Amino acid sequence: MSLIKDKIVESLKSVLPIALIVLLLSVTVVPMSTGDMLLFIIGVVCLVFGMSLFTAGAEMSMQPLGSKIGSTVAGSGKVWLIAFVSFVIGIIVTVSEPDLVILAEQVSKSVAPLLLILTVSVGVGVFLMIAVLRIVFGWNLKYMMIAFYTVAFVLSFFLPDGFKTLAFDSGGVTTGPMTVPFIMSIGAGVSAAKSSADNRDDSFGITGLCSIGPIIAVLVLGIVVGAQGGEVGEETVEIIETTRDGAWVYLQGFAKHVPDVGIALLPMALFAAIFQLVSRAFTKVQMIRLSIGIVYVFVGLTVFLTGANVGFVPTGTAIGTSLAGYFYGIPLIPVGMLLGFFIVKAEPSVYVLNKLVENMSAGAISGKTTGFGLSVGVAAALGLAAVRIITGLNIMWILIPGYILALGLSFFVPRIFVGISFDSGGVASGTMMSAFVLPLCIGACEALGGDVMIDAFGCVALVAMAPIISIQLCGLAYKLKSDHRARRFVMAKETFVDYKYEMNEARVESAKKRRGEERVDG
């Protein structure tokens, strides 16, 4: 129970700033109906409780399971087995990713939801296989990223703007709360099995590669089906007049997400059972703990998703619509940046990444460092998203220079930061982006009379890109600081050696002088 209490405190610290900002907006420039505010307050409680259970459950089940699978499969030494298992796991953990389901439902008029989900899942499966093989063979991450992003941008020129934003957003929402803990743990397990000096650096980057897979897969889908653009599906707006209405909406939300999360967890649970029967990798006590962790994940993720989708979607839409009415929507920029700085802390996947960074670097790189870099990056991304909504700026004018800068920085920062930065882009664009930020952008875009698919969509893609730059800038500062310390150490050592040399010279001179005086006295 102490673990749950600690997680509740951590979750409260993450969610409370968002709640306070929204409450402040609601009594100043963004008046909200009592019903929407009721849904939001209940949603905050659900987020805190759900995030606490989920992160505790992920530590107990998904992370040790992924790590054990990774180390066991890599330890077999069979490349075909490593590739096949990675491909299957990629599809299993993605096909029912809640964030992907949300995106598919929102664009159901553009692409059939099932077709989009299967396309993205195959993309993740292929690129998880590539990511694991990269660790096994030690392929250089930055050169792979340069090649794959070049392919993605070349493909994007053959598609209309509305479909480009969908493709790049799909890469962000794929790496959500179900996918990230599992695949990152697999990467850590495969790296540990290598037992090489660079396994710490190679363990990162797996989420970054799994984020680009869906982008390329959806772009290829668009070319194959001859996509002409995109259209957002219609959403049903619930009118909340009484507390009973609010309770009923949440009951409906729970009823919807219980089977969704159950379906998402079932393939993973079956895979874990088969893995245990074949490998006997876990003891009886470990299996009991693992099972309890899966229950925690199920309950926590159900509560979290219900709170995010029921409580935060109408709030995000209301904030975006209201802010668009002031000064041509310019207040969207500072408010979006402020929300972005804090909202990324409420992403469950961010917690997983920060913990893994601390563990794999033996504390040399703190979770606070990556957390701050993520916050700055997401704040900048949402500021740029607001500028796009107001001006109609083409997203490629931001993404192409942004990725050129990100890939260029990878040549100047420590190798471990390259992997961490690309992973950060994936984990930042999770549930809260789909359930709060995207509705905010859609509400603002509709109020300003823009094209939702072109101007509002794409915000998740920006959120996935900006942390890659900000985390690498943190890595550059870390390197400069380390180099400065190293230079100071060398200078101090040289000074100490010079001092010892001078002292020895002084002692020699003194000894010579004493011997001369003794001979004179004699």
Sequence and secondary structure as in RCSB ss.txt:
>XXXX:A:sequence
MSLIKDKIVESLKSVLPIALIVLLLSVTVVPMSTGDMLLFIIGVVCLVFGMSLFTAGAEMSMQPLGSKIGSTVAG
SGKVWLIAFVSFVIGIIVTVSEPDLVILAEQVSKSVAPLLLILTVSVGVGVFLMIAVLRIVFGWNLKYMMIAFYT
VAFVLSFFLPDGFKTLAFDSGGVTTGPMTVPFIMSIGAGVSAAKSSADNRDDSFGITGLCSIGPIIAVLVLGIVV
GAQGGEVGEETVEIIETTRDGAWVYLQGFAKHVPDVGIALLPMALFAAIFQLVSRAFTKVQMIRLSIGIVYVFVG
LTVFLTGANVGFVPTGTAIGTSLAGYFYGIPLIPVGMLLGFFIVKAEPSVYVLNKLVENMSAGAISGKTTGFGLS
VGVAAALGLAAVRIITGLNIMWILIPGYILALGLSFFVPRIFVGISFDSGGVASGTMMSAFVLPLCIGACEALGG
DVMIDAFGCVALVAMAPIISIQLCGLAYKLKSDHRARRFVMAKETFVDYKYEMNEARVESAKKRRGEERVDG
>XXXX:A:secstr
 HHHHHHHHHHHHHHHHHHHHHHHHHTTTS   HHHHHHHHHHHHHHHHHHHHHHHHIIIIIHHHHHHHHHHHHH
T  HHHHHHHHHHHHHHHHTT HHHHHHHHHTTTTS HHHHHHHHHHHHHHHHHHHHHHHHHT  HHHHHHHHHH
HHHHHHTTS HHHHHHHHHHHHHHSSTTHHHHHHHHHHHHHHHH  TTHHHHTSSHHHHHHHHHHHHHHHHHHHH
T               SHHHHHHHHHHHHHHHHHHHHHHHHHHHHHHHHHHHHH  S HHHHHHHHHHHHHHHHH
HHHHHHIIIIIIHHHHHHHHHHHTTSGGGTTHHHHHHHHHHHHGGG HHHHHHHHHHHHHTTTSS HHHHHHHHH
HHHHHHHHHHHHHHHH   THHHHHHHHHHHHHHTTTS HHHHHHHHHHHHHHSSHHIIIIIHHHHHHHHHHTT 
 IIIIITTHHHHHHHHHHHHHHHHHHHHHHHHHHHHHHHHHHHHHHHHHHHHHHHHHHHHHHHHHHHHHHH 
